[in-house]
């Protein structure tokens, strides 16, 4: 019987000590000590310096980034993003996330320290409280020409191609959701 991706990953983690000689906790100490923050860099380190096969290196890197990104849980990260001066932006975040979740059951909101990554097969957008009065919605729309509200991302975030600034609920409209849906469909 075929295993789900979650079951396959759990099996790999359980077999790490036997296969690689180190437990997941030992590998996490190594990856954290490296100070690498990107998946590809961690995989490369594990393969080149430690002789770990690609599949195991990928599983360790995913676990390393998961624990690094969510030390106290995703809900705590989102709460911290919308604390204090940015608290008035939380209803905008909640409304936007609710609309994006209607795109399909495979939408994944992955909180990071400063923003929430919107993923399907890959990241298609981000929601970031950039100032006390504005959310920035990053969207991956490779090849789309910036126009009007759809700006080039510039120095905002290298993980997205475009940005839309949101300061009131009326700006979470069909136009914005259309851009996000196009990015979702392409991911």
N, C-alpha and C positions, 0 to 999 in steps of 0.2 A: 504494500500500500504506500502511495506517495505521501511524503510528509509536507505539511504546510511550511512556508518560509520560516515562520517563527519556531516550529518544531525542529527544523533542520539546523537553525542557528543555535538553539538550546542544546542540541545533540553535539554540535561542534564544540561549544563552550565546555560541556561536560567531559568531552574527550581530550581537551587541551593538554592536561598534565601528562596523560599517557602518550599522546602523539608528539608533543613538543618538549616535554620535560618541565614545563612550568604551568602553574594554574592561571586562571584569568586574573586573579589578584596580583600575581607576580608580573604578568604582562602589563597590567594597568600601571604598576609602579614604574616600569620601564618607559611606557609611552608618556606618562605624566612627567617623568624626569627629563624627557627629551624636549619638553615645552612646545612640541609640534601641535598645531591647532587645526590642521587640514587633513582630511581623510587620506588623500593621495600621499602626502608626506609621511604619515604614520605607516601606511602599507609599504612604502618604499623602504623605510627604516627597518621594519620587521623582516622584509624579504632579504635586503642586502646585508644587513649587519647581524641578523639573527637566524637566517636560513629558514624562516617560516614560509610555508607554501602560501600561494595567493589566497586560497579560500580561508585559511586560518587567519592570515594577516588581515583580510577584509573583516572577518568577524570580530577580531580583537580591536581593530580601528573603530568599527561601529560602536562597540561597547565602550571604548575609551571616550569617544565623542559624546555618547549618550550621557555618561556619568559626568563628563566635564561640563556639558551644557545645562544639565538639570540637577545641580547638587542638592536642591531641596524640593524638586518637583516643578513641573511646568506651570501649575496654577500659581505657585509662589513667584515664579519669574514674571508672569503676566501681572500679578498684583503689584509687584515692585515697579514695573514699567509705568503703571497708572496710579502711582502713589503721589501724595502731596500735590504739587502744582499741576500735575498732569491728570488728576483724578477726574476732571470734567470731560476728558477725552474717552473714558472707558465706555460710555454708551455708544459712541461712534465705532469703537473697536468691536463691541458686542454685535452691533447691527451689521457691520461689514462682514464679520466672521459668519454670522447666521446666513447672510445672503450667499456667501461663497460656499458654505456647506451644502447648499441646495444644488450645486453643480453635479454632485455625485457622491456615492458612499465612500469613494476612495480619496476624498480630500483629507489631508493630514495637516493639522496646525501644530507646528513644532516650535515651542517657545525657546528663544535664546535670551541672552542677557539684555540686549537692547531692542530686539524686535521679535516678531513671530514669523517664522518661515511658513509659507503655504506650499504644500507639496502634493504631487500625485505620483507619477513615476520619477519625477525630478522637480526641483523647485520651480514654481511658476510665478510666485509673487511673495511679497513680504508686507507686513503692516508694522509701522514704526512710529511711536509717539516722538516726533522730532523736537517739538517745542511745547510749551505749556498750552498753546492754542491750536496746534496743528498735528495731524497724522500725515505721514508720507506713506503712500501705497506704491511699492515697487512692483513692477510688472515685467516679465520676460516676454517681450514681443520683438524678437529679432527680425530685422528687416522693415519694421514699421517706422514711417517717418514721424518724428515728433511734430505735433500740431496742437495749438490751443492748450487745453489742460494737460494733454499727454506730452510731457517734457522728456528730453533725453535725461538719463539718470545722472550723467556727469559724475561728480565726486560723491554723490549721495550714497551709493552702494554698488560695488563692482559686480555683485551677484545678480543684478537685474539690468535690463536695458533702458527702462523708462520709469518715470515717477509721475504720480498725480498727488497733488496736495489737497487735503481734506480738512476743513475747519468747522463744517456744519453738516447736519444729517441730510439736508437736501442735495449735497454733493455726492452722496452714495446713490447714484442714479443709474439709469439704463446704460448710459454711455460708459461709465466706469465699470459697471458689471459686465458689459460687453467686452471690454478690453481684457478683464480678468478671465472671462469665460474663454476667450480666444487663446489666452496663454495656457489655461487649464487644458483645453482641447489639444494643444500642441505638445503638452508635456507627457 
